[in-house]
Amino acid sequence: MPRLAPTRREELAEFEPLFSAIEKGMGFLPNSMLLMARRPQLLQAFATLSGQVLLGATLSPEIRQLVAYVASLAAGCRYCQAHTSHGAHRAGASAEKVEAAFQFETSPLFTDGERAALRLARDASLSPAATGQAHFDELRKHYDEDEILQLVSIISLFGWLNRWNDTLATALESAPRAFAERHLESSGWEIGAHDGDKE
């Protein structure tokens, strides 16, 4: 169960336009945002940053979500794994591609450009010091410098979210939970403390 109680949506009328837009894009309102709303200035700052990182990107929604998913897999955040796998599928990635995301090096479902981006996501999320010039040499074959910066921005944003959500055991919403239970359990995913009925 969550380690802190989220703010109730009904108490956050000033954020309703933001919440409605997020719900339209994701299909649900993340409980992580209701936890952030305990400090409204934090929620506002996060919404501004995440909007710039995710909505201001020119990379396809599919690669953005796959990068976020592999970053979250590497970091071990179950909440964000469920969100980003569900998001990648909503953005056009097949369920098979999502399920194979951590086998991107060898799976025929991924292009060389996707492999370069996902390699950066995996290695930077394990330890930023694990990245090197070879990562960027390979990225430059497929992406321009602005796109590379977008990739690093997504990885960095999810580094923050991974720590926020797994530390606080944010309750997982039904839509990403259902997707994860159907497609990720074979790779070892389980809900753990993010289940509102479990500690």
C-alpha positions as CSV (number, residue, x, y, z in Angstrom):
1,M,0.0,0.0,0.0
2,P,1.2,3.6,-0.5
3,R,3.5,4.8,2.1
4,L,1.9,8.3,2.0
5,A,-1.7,9.1,1.3
6,P,-2.3,10.9,-2.0
7,T,-4.4,14.1,-2.2
8,R,-7.9,13.5,-3.3
9,R,-8.6,14.7,-6.8
10,E,-11.7,16.6,-5.6
11,E,-9.4,18.8,-3.5
12,L,-7.4,19.9,-6.5
13,A,-9.8,21.8,-8.7
14,E,-7.1,24.2,-9.9
15,F,-5.3,21.2,-11.5
16,E,-8.4,19.8,-13.2
17,P,-7.5,21.0,-16.7
18,L,-4.1,19.4,-16.4
19,F,-5.6,16.1,-15.0
20,S,-8.2,16.0,-17.8
21,A,-5.4,16.4,-20.5
22,I,-3.3,13.7,-18.9
23,E,-6.3,11.4,-18.6
24,K,-7.0,11.9,-22.3
25,G,-3.4,11.1,-23.3
26,M,-2.7,8.2,-21.0
27,G,-6.2,6.8,-20.5
28,F,-6.1,7.3,-16.7
29,L,-4.8,9.8,-14.1
30,P,-1.5,8.6,-12.5
31,N,-1.7,8.3,-8.7
32,S,1.9,9.5,-8.7
33,M,0.6,13.0,-9.5
34,L,-1.9,12.9,-6.7
35,L,0.9,12.1,-4.3
36,M,2.9,15.0,-5.8
37,A,-0.1,17.3,-5.2
38,R,0.6,17.1,-1.4
39,R,3.0,19.9,-2.5
40,P,1.1,21.7,-5.3
41,Q,4.2,23.6,-6.4
42,L,6.0,20.3,-6.9
43,L,3.2,19.0,-9.1
44,Q,3.2,22.2,-11.1
45,A,7.0,22.0,-11.6
46,F,6.8,18.4,-12.5
47,A,4.0,18.9,-15.0
48,T,6.0,21.7,-16.7
49,L,9.2,19.6,-16.9
50,S,7.4,16.4,-18.0
51,G,5.5,18.3,-20.6
52,Q,8.7,19.7,-22.1
53,V,10.4,16.3,-22.1
54,L,7.5,14.2,-23.4
55,L,5.3,16.5,-25.3
56,G,8.0,18.7,-26.8
57,A,9.8,15.7,-28.3
58,T,10.0,15.0,-32.0
59,L,10.9,11.4,-31.5
60,S,8.0,9.0,-32.1
61,P,5.7,8.2,-29.1
62,E,6.6,4.5,-29.4
63,I,10.4,5.0,-29.0
64,R,9.8,7.5,-26.2
65,Q,7.8,5.0,-24.3
66,L,10.1,2.1,-25.1
67,V,13.1,4.1,-23.8
68,A,11.1,5.0,-20.6
69,Y,10.2,1.3,-20.2
70,V,13.7,0.0,-20.6
71,A,15.0,2.7,-18.3
72,S,12.4,1.7,-15.7
73,L,13.2,-2.0,-16.2
74,A,16.9,-1.4,-15.6
75,A,16.1,0.7,-12.5
76,G,13.7,-1.9,-11.2
77,C,10.6,0.4,-10.8
78,R,7.5,-1.8,-11.1
79,Y,5.1,1.1,-11.1
80,C,6.9,2.8,-14.1
81,Q,7.4,-0.5,-15.8
82,A,3.6,-1.0,-15.9
83,H,3.0,2.6,-17.0
84,T,5.5,2.7,-19.8
85,S,4.9,-0.8,-21.1
86,H,1.2,0.1,-21.3
87,G,2.1,3.5,-22.9
88,A,4.4,1.8,-25.5
89,H,1.5,-0.5,-26.5
90,R,-0.9,2.4,-26.7
91,A,1.7,4.3,-28.8
92,G,1.8,1.4,-31.4
93,A,4.3,-1.2,-30.1
94,S,3.0,-4.7,-30.4
95,A,2.6,-6.7,-27.2
96,E,5.3,-9.0,-28.4
97,K,7.7,-6.1,-28.9
98,V,7.0,-4.8,-25.4
99,E,7.5,-8.2,-23.9
100,A,10.9,-8.5,-25.8
101,A,12.0,-5.0,-24.8
102,F,14.8,-6.1,-22.5
103,Q,16.1,-8.5,-25.2
104,F,16.4,-5.6,-27.7
105,E,20.0,-6.5,-28.4
106,T,19.1,-9.8,-30.1
107,S,15.3,-9.6,-30.8
108,P,14.5,-9.1,-34.5
109,L,11.6,-6.8,-33.5
110,F,14.0,-3.9,-33.0
111,T,15.9,-1.7,-35.5
112,D,19.5,-0.7,-35.0
113,G,18.3,2.8,-34.1
114,E,16.0,1.5,-31.5
115,R,18.8,-0.8,-30.1
116,A,21.1,2.3,-29.8
117,A,18.4,4.2,-27.9
118,L,17.4,1.3,-25.6
119,R,21.1,0.5,-24.9
120,L,21.6,4.1,-23.7
121,A,18.4,3.8,-21.6
122,R,19.5,0.5,-20.0
123,D,23.0,1.6,-19.3
124,A,22.3,5.1,-18.1
125,S,19.6,3.8,-15.8
126,L,21.9,1.2,-14.2
127,S,24.6,3.9,-13.7
128,P,25.2,7.1,-15.6
129,A,28.9,6.2,-15.4
130,A,28.1,3.0,-17.5
131,T,27.6,5.2,-20.6
132,G,30.5,6.2,-22.8
133,Q,31.5,7.6,-26.1
134,A,30.6,4.3,-27.9
135,H,26.9,4.9,-27.0
136,F,27.0,8.3,-28.6
137,D,28.9,7.2,-31.6
138,E,26.2,4.6,-32.3
139,L,23.3,7.0,-31.5
140,R,24.7,9.6,-34.0
141,K,24.2,7.0,-36.8
142,H,20.4,7.2,-36.2
143,Y,19.6,10.4,-34.4
144,D,20.5,14.1,-34.6
145,E,21.8,15.9,-31.5
146,D,18.5,17.3,-30.5
147,E,17.0,13.8,-30.6
148,I,19.9,12.4,-28.5
149,L,19.1,15.2,-26.0
150,Q,15.5,14.1,-26.0
151,L,16.5,10.5,-25.2
152,V,18.7,11.6,-22.3
153,S,15.9,13.9,-21.1
154,I,13.4,10.9,-21.0
155,I,15.9,8.7,-19.2
156,S,16.6,11.4,-16.7
157,L,12.9,12.1,-16.1
158,F,12.2,8.5,-15.5
159,G,15.1,8.2,-13.1
160,W,13.3,10.7,-10.9
161,L,9.9,8.9,-11.4
162,N,11.4,5.5,-10.7
163,R,12.7,6.6,-7.3
164,W,9.5,8.5,-6.5
165,N,7.1,5.7,-7.2
166,D,9.0,2.7,-5.9
167,T,10.1,4.5,-2.7
168,L,6.5,5.7,-2.0
169,A,4.9,2.4,-3.2
170,T,2.5,4.4,-5.3
171,A,-0.7,2.5,-5.8
172,L,-0.9,1.2,-9.4
173,E,-3.9,2.1,-11.5
174,S,-6.1,-0.6,-13.1
175,A,-5.3,0.0,-16.8
176,P,-1.5,-0.3,-16.6
177,R,-1.8,-3.0,-13.9
178,A,-4.0,-5.2,-16.2
179,F,-1.5,-4.7,-19.1
180,A,1.5,-5.7,-16.9
181,E,-0.3,-8.7,-15.4
182,R,-1.1,-9.9,-18.9
183,H,2.2,-9.2,-20.6
184,L,5.0,-8.8,-18.1
185,E,4.6,-11.5,-15.5
186,S,6.4,-14.0,-17.6
187,S,9.5,-11.8,-17.3
188,G,9.2,-11.6,-13.5
189,W,7.1,-8.5,-13.1
190,E,4.9,-8.5,-10.0
191,I,3.0,-5.7,-8.3
192,G,4.4,-6.1,-4.8
193,A,3.9,-3.0,-2.6
194,H,2.1,-1.1,-5.3
195,D,-1.0,-3.2,-4.6
196,G,-3.3,-1.2,-2.4
197,D,-4.2,-4.4,-0.5
198,K,-0.5,-5.3,0.3
199,E,2.2,-3.8,2.4
